[in-house]
Amino acid sequence: MRKREEARISDALDSERIVNVAIAEAATFPALPMLHLGWMLLGGFFTAGIVSARTAYAVDRLEVSFRTLEELNCYLEWKVLASIPTGDGRK
């Protein structure tokens, strides 16, 4: 069937003296690779976990506030005049 169609097209082109014609064909393979949705979701969750853990670590390391009276005394060597008590018994 395909050969017959090609022959018909060739005869039609010869009768009208058209020499340079290319027939468009469907692509045999996709231009971009197709990834499975599950792998994409797994990669996204893994990447989000790594990024969030590193961000939390960086924020914790870059925090400049003092958490205890001992830290304040160690760095500044000042006496604390007053403090706000927390609910867990620490000063």
C-alpha positions in Angstrom: 0.0 0.0 0.0 2.8 2.4 0.9 4.8 1.6 -2.2 1.8 2.2 -4.4 1.3 5.6 -2.7 4.9 6.5 -3.2 4.7 5.5 -6.9 1.6 7.6 -7.4 3.3 10.6 -5.8 6.4 10.1 -7.9 4.3 10.0 -11.1 2.4 13.1 -10.1 5.7 15.0 -9.4 7.2 13.8 -12.7 4.2 15.0 -14.7 4.6 18.5 -13.2 8.4 18.4 -13.4 9.0 18.9 -9.6 12.3 17.5 -8.7 13.2 18.3 -5.1 10.5 17.2 -2.7 10.8 15.6 0.8 7.9 13.8 2.4 7.3 14.6 6.0 7.3 11.6 8.3 6.5 11.2 12.0 9.4 11.1 14.4 10.6 7.7 15.4 11.8 8.6 18.8 11.1 11.6 21.1 13.5 14.5 21.1 13.7 14.7 24.9 13.9 11.6 27.2 10.7 10.8 29.1 11.2 10.4 32.8 8.8 8.3 34.9 6.7 10.5 37.2 7.6 8.4 40.3 11.3 8.9 39.7 10.8 12.7 39.4 8.8 12.8 42.6 11.4 10.7 44.5 14.1 13.0 43.2 12.2 16.1 44.2 11.6 14.8 47.7 15.2 13.9 48.1 16.4 17.3 46.8 13.9 19.1 49.0 15.0 17.2 52.1 18.7 17.9 51.5 18.1 21.6 50.8 15.9 22.0 53.9 18.4 20.2 56.2 21.3 22.3 54.9 19.3 25.5 55.3 18.3 24.6 58.9 21.9 23.8 59.7 23.1 27.1 58.2 20.5 29.2 60.0 21.4 27.5 63.3 25.1 28.1 62.8 24.7 31.7 61.8 22.4 32.7 64.6 24.1 35.3 66.8 21.9 35.3 69.9 22.9 34.0 73.3 20.9 31.1 74.6 22.1 30.8 78.2 23.6 33.1 80.8 26.8 31.1 80.7 27.3 31.9 77.0 26.7 35.6 77.7 29.2 35.6 80.6 31.8 33.7 78.5 31.7 36.0 75.5 31.0 39.4 77.0 32.2 39.0 80.7 29.3 41.2 81.9 27.1 40.7 84.9 23.5 40.0 84.1 21.2 42.3 86.0 17.9 40.7 85.0 16.6 37.8 82.9 13.2 36.6 81.7 12.5 33.0 83.0 11.4 30.4 80.6 8.8 27.8 81.5 11.2 24.8 81.7 13.3 25.9 84.8 16.3 27.3 83.0 17.7 30.7 83.8 
